[in-house]
């Protein structure tokens, strides 16, 4: 069943730059240009918080990608000192419409 994952990153000292996100995203895309099961990935600011919204074909595919690709890349880019963890919400979707 398809799931949505929403991650909200708290602001850090008023920083609204996307430097860390851009570096992590670029490094991930060099490793895996088309993550298995990913339907859509979006990222942007909601007020002062930075939000990532994704839709995946399954929770297992999402969790596998985070464990095997995202977190190792985050640790590599941030040299083992990642920002505070985001607030993460995952929920099953009743319907997904995409062309």
C-alpha positions in Angstrom: 0.0 0.0 0.0 1.3 3.5 -0.9 2.4 5.7 1.9 3.2 9.4 2.4 6.1 10.6 4.5 6.3 14.1 5.8 9.5 15.4 7.5 9.6 18.8 9.1 13.0 20.1 10.0 13.1 22.8 12.7 14.9 26.1 11.9 18.4 26.4 13.1 19.5 29.8 14.2 17.3 31.5 11.6 19.1 29.7 8.7 16.9 29.5 5.6 19.6 28.3 3.2 19.2 25.0 1.5 23.0 24.3 1.4 22.8 21.0 3.4 19.7 19.8 1.6 21.2 20.5 -1.8 24.5 18.8 -1.0 22.7 15.7 0.4 20.2 15.5 -2.4 23.0 15.8 -5.1 25.0 13.0 -3.4 22.0 10.8 -3.2 21.1 11.3 -6.8 24.7 10.4 -7.8 24.2 7.1 -6.0 20.6 6.3 -7.0 19.0 8.4 -9.7 15.6 6.6 -9.5 14.9 5.2 -6.0 12.9 2.0 -6.2 9.3 2.7 -5.1 9.5 6.5 -4.9 6.5 8.1 -6.6 7.3 11.8 -5.8 9.7 13.8 -3.7 9.2 17.4 -2.9 11.1 19.8 -0.6 10.6 23.4 0.4 9.9 25.8 3.2 6.6 26.0 5.2 7.0 29.1 7.2 10.4 28.7 8.9 10.4 24.9 8.8 11.9 23.0 5.9 9.6 20.2 4.8 10.2 17.1 2.7 7.1 15.4 1.4 7.4 12.0 -0.4 5.0 9.3 -1.7 6.3 5.7 -1.8 4.8 2.6 -3.2 5.3 0.9 0.2 6.6 1.6 3.7 9.2 -1.1 3.3 10.7 0.6 0.2 10.8 4.0 2.0 12.4 2.6 5.1 15.0 0.6 3.1 16.0 3.7 1.1 16.3 5.8 4.2 18.4 3.1 6.0 20.7 2.1 3.1 21.1 5.4 1.2 19.8 8.5 2.9 21.3 8.1 6.4 24.7 7.0 5.2 24.8 10.0 2.9 23.6 12.4 5.6 26.4 11.1 7.9 29.0 11.5 5.0 28.0 15.0 4.1 27.6 16.3 7.7 30.7 14.4 8.8 28.8 12.6 11.5 27.1 15.7 13.0 23.7 15.8 11.4 21.2 18.5 12.4 18.5 17.6 14.9 16.2 14.9 13.6 13.0 16.0 11.9 9.5 15.4 13.0 8.4 12.6 10.8 4.8 11.5 10.0 4.1 8.4 7.8 0.6 7.4 6.8 -1.1 5.0 4.4 -2.8 6.6 1.4 -6.2 5.7 0.4 -5.7 6.9 -3.2 -2.8 8.0 -5.4 -3.4 9.5 -8.8 -0.4 10.1 -11.1 0.0 10.0 -14.8 
